[in-house]
Amino acid sequence: MKLATLLLGLLSVPAAFAAPSTAEQQLIDAENAWAQAVMKSDVAALEKLYADEYLFTDPSGMKFTKSQDIANTRTGELKLTAYRLGDLQVHVYGDVATVTGSNTITATFHGADASGQYRFTDVFVKRDGRWQVVATQGTKVTTQ
């Protein structure tokens, strides 16, 4: 009887503890690859990840297109030396998905310290069998 109760309990484990779906894992992998690409100034990886209509809205409300955002990485205007992702939540709606989470970075932007903890929302679209980010928005966390 105890074995049956244990098995029943295991079968009722909440979905939150289940392994991510293939699409969810692809998006988590994309987020990690994105962080590495920026840290390594890998412009080719960013060109592939960013959709042509990509738009980044930074914490101050400034907007950056794909070419502008990649230029900041290419020229060294954005220098990222540490990047840790956390609290990733993935929601897939067919060929569209959102990823929300936090990132803690050590960085400079245009020579000014941009380090800190941020919350973000990324929107992805699946095209030609791969996920591309079309929009991202970040907010700096000022209180815990």
C-alpha positions in Angstrom: 0.0 0.0 0.0 2.8 2.4 0.8 4.3 1.9 -2.7 1.0 2.7 -4.4 0.7 5.9 -2.3 4.2 6.9 -3.2 3.6 6.3 -6.9 0.4 8.2 -6.8 2.1 11.1 -5.0 4.9 11.2 -7.7 2.3 11.2 -10.5 0.7 14.3 -9.0 3.8 16.4 -8.9 2.9 19.9 -10.1 3.7 20.7 -13.7 6.1 23.4 -12.4 8.5 20.7 -11.5 8.3 18.9 -14.9 11.1 19.1 -17.4 10.7 22.0 -19.9 9.2 21.3 -23.3 11.4 21.3 -26.3 10.3 24.8 -27.2 10.9 26.0 -23.7 14.3 24.5 -23.6 15.2 26.1 -26.9 14.2 29.5 -25.6 16.2 29.0 -22.4 19.2 28.0 -24.5 18.6 31.1 -26.7 18.7 33.3 -23.6 22.0 31.8 -22.4 23.5 32.0 -25.9 22.4 35.7 -26.1 24.2 36.4 -22.8 27.4 34.7 -24.1 27.2 36.5 -27.4 27.1 39.9 -25.8 29.9 39.0 -23.3 32.1 37.7 -26.2 31.1 40.6 -28.6 29.9 37.8 -31.0 28.2 40.0 -33.6 27.5 37.1 -35.9 25.5 35.3 -33.2 23.5 38.5 -32.4 22.8 39.0 -36.2 21.3 35.5 -36.3 19.4 35.8 -33.0 17.9 39.3 -33.6 15.0 39.5 -36.0 15.2 42.3 -38.5 12.5 44.2 -36.7 14.2 43.7 -33.3 13.7 46.6 -30.8 15.3 47.0 -27.4 13.8 49.4 -24.9 16.3 50.1 -22.2 15.5 51.0 -18.6 15.6 54.8 -19.4 13.1 54.3 -22.2 15.5 54.7 -25.0 14.9 52.5 -28.1 17.6 50.6 -30.0 17.0 48.9 -33.4 18.9 45.7 -34.3 21.7 47.6 -36.1 22.0 50.1 -33.2 22.1 47.4 -30.5 24.6 45.3 -32.4 26.8 48.4 -33.0 26.9 49.1 -29.3 28.4 45.6 -28.9 30.7 45.8 -31.9 32.2 49.1 -30.9 32.6 48.3 -27.3 30.1 51.0 -26.1 28.5 48.1 -24.2 31.0 46.1 -22.2 29.6 43.2 -20.3 32.0 41.3 -18.0 29.5 39.2 -15.9 26.0 38.1 -16.7 23.8 35.8 -14.6 20.2 34.8 -15.6 17.6 33.9 -13.1 13.9 33.3 -12.5 13.2 32.4 -16.2 9.6 32.0 -17.0 8.8 30.8 -20.6 5.4 30.9 -22.2 4.9 29.5 -25.7 2.0 30.4 -27.9 2.6 28.5 -31.1 5.3 30.3 -33.0 5.4 33.2 -30.5 6.9 33.1 -27.0 7.7 35.3 -24.1 10.5 34.9 -21.7 10.6 36.9 -18.5 13.3 36.8 -15.9 16.1 38.6 -14.1 19.7 39.2 -14.9 22.5 40.5 -12.8 25.2 42.1 -14.7 28.6 43.8 -14.4 28.8 46.2 -17.3 29.5 49.7 -18.7 27.5 51.5 -21.3 29.1 54.5 -23.0 31.7 54.5 -20.2 29.2 54.7 -17.4 28.6 51.9 -14.9 25.5 49.9 -15.9 25.9 47.1 -13.4 23.0 45.9 -11.4 20.0 43.6 -11.3 17.4 43.9 -14.0 14.0 42.4 -14.8 13.3 41.8 -18.5 10.6 40.7 -20.9 11.7 39.2 -24.3 9.4 38.3 -27.2 10.5 35.6 -29.6 9.0 34.5 -32.9 9.9 31.1 -34.5 11.0 31.5 -38.1 12.6 28.9 -40.4 12.8 26.5 -37.5 14.6 28.8 -35.1 13.7 31.3 -32.4 14.5 35.0 -33.0 14.0 37.8 -30.5 11.8 40.6 -31.9 11.5 42.8 -28.8 13.1 43.1 -25.4 12.5 45.5 -22.5 14.6 45.8 -19.3 13.9 47.5 -16.0 16.5 48.1 -13.4 15.6 46.7 -10.0 16.2 49.4 -7.4 14.7 47.7 -4.3 14.7 44.1 -3.2 
